[in-house]
Amino acid sequence: MPLGSPLPEGRHSTSARITMIIKSNLPYYIYRAANTLYRWRIPVLPYLIQQFLRFGFCCFIPYKTQIGRKNIHFGHNGLGVVLDYRCVIGENVRIDQEVTIGIRWDEKTAPIIGNNVRIGAGAKVLGSIRVGNNARIGANAVVLTDVPDGATAVGVPARIIHKRELSLVDDGERE
Ligand SMILES: CC(C)(COP(=O)(O)OP(=O)(O)OC[C@H]1O[C@@H](n2cnc3c(N)ncnc32)[C@H](O)[C@@H]1OP(=O)(O)O)[C@@H](O)C(=O)NCCC(=O)NCCS
């Protein structure tokens, strides 16, 4: 494509794309650095980075949490997001602002979030539960029970409103 020619709709230049990724995902990359240092058994530094995230971005993403490596997105730079260090998050997950993923007071296990999941603003996902692949959690939902693959859960406590038929094509499109 000749230099300076307009990009087709929906396409961005490489530098614009890099800027977009860094801007929208900075907390994730900072978490990733802390998690790597933690896995290398470097002392103190992961904690300091975690605290930098806490005060710099107002989100609590513990360096010990297991989060997937592909296409993780924190809406609004993770504003108000609180994760328990015991939760497990898959690949291609979008977590909007003010989301909490943590334990219920009476148990010590945190949720497992599958792949291709979207969690809407303000949702709370609590307890020893599993959110299936391709699931969606509505804004402000309080999820206390398992969410099946491809389901959409909304409300307090959350109920399932849609259950999509999933196919391999559907999965592929989300990659
Ligand atoms: C959950 C969500 C994905 C559902 O979208 P959808 O599949 O288009 O669902 P619909 O709009 O058809 O709604 C279906 C039903 O669920 C209800 N519903 C939808 N979202 C809801 C929510 N967050 N909380 C409670 N009820 C909700 C609707 O009122 C409707 O109820 P009814 O059948 O009794 O009329 C969407 O509503 C949502 O919450 N998205 C998150 C958006 C977000 O967090 N944005 C952040 C931007 S910064």
The ligand as an SDF file (V2000), in Angstrom:
LIG
                    3D

 48 50  0  0  0  0  0  0  0  0999 V2000
  -25.3730   -9.2380   29.3830 C   0  0  0  0  0  0  0  0  0  0  0  0
  -25.4350   -8.5700   28.0300 C   0  0  0  0  0  0  0  0  0  0  0  0
  -24.1940   -8.9780   27.2190 C   0  0  0  0  0  0  0  0  0  0  0  0
  -26.7290   -9.1220   27.3830 C   0  0  0  0  0  0  0  0  0  0  0  0
  -26.8790   -8.5880   26.1260 O   0  0  0  0  0  0  0  0  0  0  0  0
  -27.9650   -9.2520   25.1380 P   0  0  0  0  0  0  0  0  0  0  0  0
  -27.5910  -10.6740   24.8350 O   0  0  0  0  0  0  0  0  0  0  0  0
  -28.1110   -8.3250   23.9950 O   0  0  0  0  0  0  0  0  0  0  0  0
  -29.2800   -9.3430   26.0330 O   0  0  0  0  0  0  0  0  0  0  0  0
  -30.6150   -8.4920   25.8760 P   0  0  0  0  0  0  0  0  0  0  0  0
  -30.3170   -7.0480   25.8080 O   0  0  0  0  0  0  0  0  0  0  0  0
  -31.4160   -9.1280   24.7720 O   0  0  0  0  0  0  0  0  0  0  0  0
  -31.3750   -8.7610   27.2580 O   0  0  0  0  0  0  0  0  0  0  0  0
  -31.9820  -10.0000   27.5610 C   0  0  0  0  0  0  0  0  0  0  0  0
  -32.6190   -9.8690   28.9430 C   0  0  0  0  0  0  0  0  0  0  0  0
  -31.6050   -9.7330   29.9310 O   0  0  0  0  0  0  0  0  0  0  0  0
  -31.7620   -8.4910   30.6560 C   0  0  0  0  0  0  0  0  0  0  0  0
  -30.4200   -7.9480   30.8590 N   0  0  0  0  0  0  0  0  0  0  0  0
  -29.4900   -7.6620   29.9460 C   0  0  0  0  0  0  0  0  0  0  0  0
  -28.3680   -7.2260   30.5200 N   0  0  0  0  0  0  0  0  0  0  0  0
  -28.5990   -7.2150   31.8530 C   0  0  0  0  0  0  0  0  0  0  0  0
  -27.8330   -6.8530   32.9860 C   0  0  0  0  0  0  0  0  0  0  0  0
  -26.5760   -6.4310   32.8420 N   0  0  0  0  0  0  0  0  0  0  0  0
  -28.3710   -6.9870   34.1960 N   0  0  0  0  0  0  0  0  0  0  0  0
  -29.6510   -7.4520   34.3610 C   0  0  0  0  0  0  0  0  0  0  0  0
  -30.4410   -7.7960   33.3210 N   0  0  0  0  0  0  0  0  0  0  0  0
  -29.9250   -7.6730   32.0840 C   0  0  0  0  0  0  0  0  0  0  0  0
  -32.5950   -7.6140   29.7300 C   0  0  0  0  0  0  0  0  0  0  0  0
  -33.3180   -6.6730   30.4900 O   0  0  0  0  0  0  0  0  0  0  0  0
  -33.4950   -8.6480   29.0990 C   0  0  0  0  0  0  0  0  0  0  0  0
  -34.4880   -8.9930   30.0250 O   0  0  0  0  0  0  0  0  0  0  0  0
  -36.0150   -9.3410   29.5280 P   0  0  0  0  0  0  0  0  0  0  0  0
  -35.8500  -10.5430   28.6050 O   0  0  0  0  0  0  0  0  0  0  0  0
  -36.7160   -9.6580   30.7910 O   0  0  0  0  0  0  0  0  0  0  0  0
  -36.4620   -8.1250   28.8260 O   0  0  0  0  0  0  0  0  0  0  0  0
  -25.4450   -7.0310   28.1170 C   0  0  0  0  0  0  0  0  0  0  0  0
  -26.7280   -6.5650   28.5250 O   0  0  0  0  0  0  0  0  0  0  0  0
  -24.4180   -6.4970   29.1290 C   0  0  0  0  0  0  0  0  0  0  0  0
  -24.6660   -6.3680   30.3150 O   0  0  0  0  0  0  0  0  0  0  0  0
  -23.2100   -6.1760   28.5930 N   0  0  0  0  0  0  0  0  0  0  0  0
  -22.1300   -5.6390   29.3760 C   0  0  0  0  0  0  0  0  0  0  0  0
  -21.8240   -4.2370   28.8880 C   0  0  0  0  0  0  0  0  0  0  0  0
  -20.7430   -3.5650   29.6890 C   0  0  0  0  0  0  0  0  0  0  0  0
  -20.3680   -3.9620   30.7580 O   0  0  0  0  0  0  0  0  0  0  0  0
  -20.2220   -2.5090   29.1250 N   0  0  0  0  0  0  0  0  0  0  0  0
  -19.1530   -1.7750   29.7440 C   0  0  0  0  0  0  0  0  0  0  0  0
  -18.8010   -0.6540   28.8050 C   0  0  0  0  0  0  0  0  0  0  0  0
  -17.5780    0.3740   29.4960 S   0  0  0  0  0  0  0  0  0  0  0  0
  1  2  1  0
  2  3  1  0
  2  4  1  0
  2 36  1  0
  4  5  1  0
  5  6  1  0
  6  7  2  0
  6  8  1  0
  6  9  1  0
  9 10  1  0
 10 11  2  0
 10 12  1  0
 10 13  1  0
 13 14  1  0
 14 15  1  0
 15 16  1  0
 15 30  1  0
 16 17  1  0
 17 18  1  0
 17 28  1  0
 18 19  1  0
 18 27  1  0
 19 20  2  0
 20 21  1  0
 21 22  1  0
 21 27  2  0
 22 23  1  0
 22 24  2  0
 24 25  1  0
 25 26  2  0
 26 27  1  0
 28 29  1  0
 28 30  1  0
 30 31  1  0
 31 32  1  0
 32 33  2  0
 32 34  1  0
 32 35  1  0
 36 37  1  0
 36 38  1  0
 38 39  2  0
 38 40  1  0
 40 41  1  0
 41 42  1  0
 42 43  1  0
 43 44  2  0
 43 45  1  0
 45 46  1  0
 46 47  1  0
 47 48  1  0
M  END
$$$$
